[in-house]
Amino acid sequence: MLKNDLPAFNGDDSWTLPMPSRYVIGQDGSILYAEINPDYTHRPDPSELLPSLKAIATRATV
């Protein structure tokens, strides 16, 4: 992505970067986990994601 592409990427004329985020979305479209943090260097601890991933695995085997 080039610097001049940022407004087109955002869908508006702002020069604001998108907010870093992570989602776990179930096959039914429900959001099982959402984490949004303006500090792109922060990563969630795996223990925060594990329950959501286990829920998906449980649904898949039923």
N, CA, C and O atoms as CSV, one atom per row, in Angstrom:
chain,resi,resn,atom,element,x,y,z
A,1,MET,N,N,0.854,-1.174,0.000
A,1,MET,CA,C,0.000,0.000,0.000
A,1,MET,C,C,0.896,1.231,0.000
A,1,MET,O,O,1.840,1.321,0.785
A,2,LEU,N,N,0.604,2.150,-0.858
A,2,LEU,CA,C,1.334,3.394,-0.932
A,2,LEU,C,C,0.688,4.441,-0.040
A,2,LEU,O,O,-0.497,4.348,0.280
A,3,LYS,N,N,1.473,5.439,0.361
A,3,LYS,CA,C,0.956,6.499,1.232
A,3,LYS,C,C,-0.288,7.146,0.636
A,3,LYS,O,O,-1.235,7.446,1.362
A,4,ASN,N,N,-0.298,7.363,-0.662
A,4,ASN,CA,C,-1.438,8.005,-1.313
A,4,ASN,C,C,-2.664,7.111,-1.372
A,4,ASN,O,O,-3.753,7.591,-1.685
A,5,ASP,N,N,-2.519,5.829,-1.083
A,5,ASP,CA,C,-3.644,4.892,-1.108
A,5,ASP,C,C,-4.436,4.893,0.194
A,5,ASP,O,O,-5.539,4.347,0.236
A,6,LEU,N,N,-3.903,5.495,1.262
A,6,LEU,CA,C,-4.553,5.412,2.565
A,6,LEU,C,C,-5.982,5.950,2.573
A,6,LEU,O,O,-6.859,5.280,3.118
A,7,PRO,N,N,-6.268,7.131,1.996
A,7,PRO,CA,C,-7.656,7.573,1.984
A,7,PRO,C,C,-8.589,6.590,1.275
A,7,PRO,O,O,-9.714,6.379,1.729
A,8,ALA,N,N,-8.149,5.993,0.185
A,8,ALA,CA,C,-8.990,5.027,-0.524
A,8,ALA,C,C,-9.192,3.774,0.319
A,8,ALA,O,O,-10.279,3.196,0.322
A,9,PHE,N,N,-8.152,3.350,1.036
A,9,PHE,CA,C,-8.247,2.167,1.890
A,9,PHE,C,C,-9.238,2.397,3.021
A,9,PHE,O,O,-9.991,1.490,3.376
A,10,ASN,N,N,-9.248,3.599,3.591
A,10,ASN,CA,C,-10.165,3.935,4.682
A,10,ASN,C,C,-11.598,4.125,4.202
A,10,ASN,O,O,-12.535,4.010,4.992
A,11,GLY,N,N,-11.775,4.412,2.928
A,11,GLY,CA,C,-13.113,4.674,2.418
A,11,GLY,C,C,-13.556,6.108,2.648
A,11,GLY,O,O,-14.726,6.433,2.444
A,12,ASP,N,N,-12.632,6.977,3.074
A,12,ASP,CA,C,-12.932,8.394,3.263
A,12,ASP,C,C,-11.666,9.201,2.998
A,12,ASP,O,O,-10.647,8.652,2.578
A,13,ASP,N,N,-11.737,10.489,3.243
A,13,ASP,CA,C,-10.599,11.357,2.948
A,13,ASP,C,C,-9.632,11.514,4.117
A,13,ASP,O,O,-8.703,12.317,4.028
A,14,SER,N,N,-9.817,10.780,5.203
A,14,SER,CA,C,-8.936,10.948,6.358
A,14,SER,C,C,-7.616,10.229,6.136
A,14,SER,O,O,-7.512,9.328,5.304
A,15,TRP,N,N,-6.624,10.639,6.884
A,15,TRP,CA,C,-5.315,9.999,6.849
A,15,TRP,C,C,-5.111,9.192,8.112
A,15,TRP,O,O,-3.975,8.995,8.542
A,16,THR,N,N,-6.189,8.721,8.714
A,16,THR,CA,C,-6.143,7.950,9.951
A,16,THR,C,C,-5.884,6.485,9.633
A,16,THR,O,O,-6.533,5.904,8.763
A,17,LEU,N,N,-4.937,5.899,10.338
A,17,LEU,CA,C,-4.672,4.471,10.157
A,17,LEU,C,C,-5.757,3.649,10.832
A,17,LEU,O,O,-6.305,4.075,11.849
A,18,PRO,N,N,-6.077,2.489,10.292
A,18,PRO,CA,C,-7.060,1.611,10.930
A,18,PRO,C,C,-6.575,1.174,12.313
A,18,PRO,O,O,-5.371,1.081,12.550
A,19,MET,N,N,-7.506,0.910,13.217
A,19,MET,CA,C,-7.182,0.455,14.565
A,19,MET,C,C,-6.836,-1.033,14.520
A,19,MET,O,O,-7.611,-1.823,13.982
A,20,PRO,N,N,-5.683,-1.432,15.077
A,20,PRO,CA,C,-5.330,-2.854,15.099
A,20,PRO,C,C,-6.364,-3.638,15.916
A,20,PRO,O,O,-6.739,-3.229,17.015
A,21,SER,N,N,-6.807,-4.745,15.375
A,21,SER,CA,C,-7.811,-5.551,16.076
A,21,SER,C,C,-7.687,-7.016,15.667
A,21,SER,O,O,-7.128,-7.354,14.624
A,22,ARG,N,N,-8.228,-7.864,16.527
A,22,ARG,CA,C,-8.251,-9.308,16.269
A,22,ARG,C,C,-9.633,-9.824,16.658
A,22,ARG,O,O,-10.213,-9.415,17.664
A,23,TYR,N,N,-10.130,-10.718,15.844
A,23,TYR,CA,C,-11.457,-11.289,16.091
A,23,TYR,C,C,-11.411,-12.803,15.912
A,23,TYR,O,O,-10.669,-13.325,15.080
A,24,VAL,N,N,-12.212,-13.487,16.704
A,24,VAL,CA,C,-12.498,-14.898,16.476
A,24,VAL,C,C,-13.990,-14.940,16.164
A,24,VAL,O,O,-14.820,-14.562,16.991
A,25,ILE,N,N,-14.319,-15.401,14.970
A,25,ILE,CA,C,-15.699,-15.404,14.507
A,25,ILE,C,C,-16.127,-16.841,14.245
A,25,ILE,O,O,-15.462,-17.580,13.518
A,26,GLY,N,N,-17.241,-17.223,14.847
A,26,GLY,CA,C,-17.764,-18.571,14.674
A,26,GLY,C,C,-18.328,-18.765,13.278
A,26,GLY,O,O,-18.563,-17.795,12.557
A,27,GLN,N,N,-18.544,-20.014,12.898
A,27,GLN,CA,C,-19.081,-20.320,11.569
A,27,GLN,C,C,-20.479,-19.756,11.371
A,27,GLN,O,O,-20.915,-19.558,10.237
A,28,ASP,N,N,-21.184,-19.496,12.465
A,28,ASP,CA,C,-22.515,-18.905,12.358
A,28,ASP,C,C,-22.457,-17.383,12.267
A,28,ASP,O,O,-23.497,-16.729,12.197
A,29,GLY,N,N,-21.243,-16.812,12.269
A,29,GLY,CA,C,-21.076,-15.370,12.143
A,29,GLY,C,C,-21.022,-14.631,13.467
A,29,GLY,O,O,-20.831,-13.415,13.485
A,30,SER,N,N,-21.185,-15.342,14.579
A,30,SER,CA,C,-21.138,-14.681,15.880
A,30,SER,C,C,-19.683,-14.374,16.260
A,30,SER,O,O,-18.776,-15.155,15.971
A,31,ILE,N,N,-19.481,-13.232,16.907
A,31,ILE,CA,C,-18.147,-12.833,17.351
A,31,ILE,C,C,-17.914,-13.454,18.723
A,31,ILE,O,O,-18.598,-13.128,19.694
A,32,LEU,N,N,-16.940,-14.352,18.785
A,32,LEU,CA,C,-16.638,-15.045,20.031
A,32,LEU,C,C,-15.550,-14.355,20.825
A,32,LEU,O,O,-15.455,-14.535,22.039
A,33,TYR,N,N,-14.731,-13.569,20.155
A,33,TYR,CA,C,-13.656,-12.846,20.818
A,33,TYR,C,C,-13.335,-11.607,19.998
A,33,TYR,O,O,-13.241,-11.669,18.772
A,34,ALA,N,N,-13.168,-10.484,20.680
A,34,ALA,CA,C,-12.767,-9.244,20.010
A,34,ALA,C,C,-11.747,-8.538,20.886
A,34,ALA,O,O,-11.932,-8.397,22.094
A,35,GLU,N,N,-10.675,-8.101,20.258
A,35,GLU,CA,C,-9.640,-7.365,20.976
A,35,GLU,C,C,-9.191,-6.227,20.080
A,35,GLU,O,O,-8.741,-6.451,18.956
A,36,ILE,N,N,-9.315,-5.005,20.581
A,36,ILE,CA,C,-8.923,-3.820,19.834
A,36,ILE,C,C,-7.994,-3.018,20.727
A,36,ILE,O,O,-8.322,-2.712,21.873
A,37,ASN,N,N,-6.826,-2.681,20.186
A,37,ASN,CA,C,-5.853,-1.953,20.979
A,37,ASN,C,C,-5.088,-1.018,20.051
A,37,ASN,O,O,-4.535,-1.467,19.047
A,38,PRO,N,N,-5.046,0.272,20.368
A,38,PRO,CA,C,-4.325,1.199,19.501
A,38,PRO,C,C,-2.818,0.945,19.457
A,38,PRO,O,O,-2.138,1.413,18.544
A,39,ASP,N,N,-2.296,0.207,20.437
A,39,ASP,CA,C,-0.874,-0.126,20.460
A,39,ASP,C,C,-0.665,-1.408,19.659
A,39,ASP,O,O,-0.934,-2.505,20.149
A,40,TYR,N,N,-0.184,-1.265,18.429
A,40,TYR,CA,C,-0.028,-2.427,17.546
A,40,TYR,C,C,1.011,-3.427,18.056
A,40,TYR,O,O,1.064,-4.558,17.573
A,41,THR,N,N,1.831,-3.027,19.019
A,41,THR,CA,C,2.840,-3.945,19.554
A,41,THR,C,C,2.268,-4.857,20.630
A,41,THR,O,O,2.906,-5.842,21.001
A,42,HIS,N,N,1.082,-4.552,21.135
A,42,HIS,CA,C,0.435,-5.388,22.157
A,42,HIS,C,C,-0.205,-6.587,21.492
A,42,HIS,O,O,-0.933,-6.452,20.508
A,43,ARG,N,N,0.065,-7.742,22.027
A,43,ARG,CA,C,-0.552,-8.975,21.537
A,43,ARG,C,C,-1.300,-9.617,22.703
A,43,ARG,O,O,-0.790,-9.636,23.823
A,44,PRO,N,N,-2.489,-10.137,22.459
A,44,PRO,CA,C,-3.222,-10.774,23.556
A,44,PRO,C,C,-2.505,-12.046,24.009
A,44,PRO,O,O,-1.866,-12.737,23.216
A,45,ASP,N,N,-2.626,-12.327,25.277
A,45,ASP,CA,C,-2.076,-13.567,25.818
A,45,ASP,C,C,-2.879,-14.735,25.238
A,45,ASP,O,O,-4.103,-14.649,25.136
A,46,PRO,N,N,-2.208,-15.817,24.860
A,46,PRO,CA,C,-2.939,-16.962,24.298
A,46,PRO,C,C,-4.068,-17.460,25.204
A,46,PRO,O,O,-5.071,-17.975,24.712
A,47,SER,N,N,-3.913,-17.313,26.517
A,47,SER,CA,C,-4.969,-17.772,27.428
A,47,SER,C,C,-6.262,-16.978,27.248
A,47,SER,O,O,-7.335,-17.456,27.616
A,48,GLU,N,N,-6.171,-15.759,26.681
A,48,GLU,CA,C,-7.375,-14.976,26.409
A,48,GLU,C,C,-8.136,-15.520,25.196
A,48,GLU,O,O,-9.363,-15.440,25.141
A,49,LEU,N,N,-7.412,-16.064,24.241
A,49,LEU,CA,C,-8.031,-16.580,23.017
A,49,LEU,C,C,-8.499,-18.023,23.138
A,49,LEU,O,O,-9.450,-18.428,22.469
A,50,LEU,N,N,-7.843,-18.793,23.980
A,50,LEU,CA,C,-8.093,-20.230,24.064
A,50,LEU,C,C,-9.557,-20.595,24.304
A,50,LEU,O,O,-10.059,-21.488,23.622
A,51,PRO,N,N,-10.271,-19.955,25.237
A,51,PRO,CA,C,-11.690,-20.324,25.414
A,51,PRO,C,C,-12.530,-20.154,24.145
A,51,PRO,O,O,-13.417,-20.964,23.876
A,52,SER,N,N,-12.255,-19.116,23.375
A,52,SER,CA,C,-13.001,-18.911,22.125
A,52,SER,C,C,-12.691,-19.990,21.113
A,52,SER,O,O,-13.586,-20.486,20.428
A,53,LEU,N,N,-11.429,-20.354,21.016
A,53,LEU,CA,C,-11.042,-21.402,20.076
A,53,LEU,C,C,-11.600,-22.759,20.492
A,53,LEU,O,O,-11.997,-23.557,19.643
A,54,LYS,N,N,-11.631,-23.020,21.798
A,54,LYS,CA,C,-12.231,-24.263,22.284
A,54,LYS,C,C,-13.722,-24.300,21.988
A,54,LYS,O,O,-14.267,-25.357,21.669
A,55,ALA,N,N,-14.386,-23.152,22.090
A,55,ALA,CA,C,-15.826,-23.092,21.791
A,55,ALA,C,C,-16.076,-23.440,20.328
A,55,ALA,O,O,-17.041,-24.138,20.016
A,56,ILE,N,N,-15.228,-22.969,19.440
A,56,ILE,CA,C,-15.376,-23.300,18.016
A,56,ILE,C,C,-15.156,-24.790,17.797
A,56,ILE,O,O,-15.905,-25.427,17.056
A,57,ALA,N,N,-14.131,-25.352,18.439
A,57,ALA,CA,C,-13.842,-26.773,18.294
A,57,ALA,C,C,-14.990,-27.613,18.816
A,57,ALA,O,O,-15.322,-28.641,18.225
A,58,THR,N,N,-15.603,-27.191,19.919
A,58,THR,CA,C,-16.732,-27.933,20.494
A,58,THR,C,C,-17.941,-27.890,19.561
A,58,THR,O,O,-18.623,-28.899,19.382
A,59,ARG,N,N,-18.204,-26.739,18.972
A,59,ARG,CA,C,-19.323,-26.608,18.038
A,59,ARG,C,C,-19.112,-27.451,16.785
A,59,ARG,O,O,-20.064,-27.994,16.225
A,60,ALA,N,N,-17.859,-27.555,16.352
A,60,ALA,CA,C,-17.554,-28.299,15.126
A,60,ALA,C,C,-17.743,-29.799,15.302
A,60,ALA,O,O,-18.039,-30.503,14.336
A,61,THR,N,N,-17.575,-30.298,16.534
A,61,THR,CA,C,-17.687,-31.736,16.755
A,61,THR,C,C,-19.099,-32.175,17.089
A,61,THR,O,O,-19.377,-33.372,17.150
A,62,VAL,N,N,-19.997,-31.221,17.305
A,62,VAL,CA,C,-21.384,-31.563,17.672
A,62,VAL,C,C,-22.208,-31.802,16.435
A,62,VAL,O,O,-23.398,-32.100,16.534
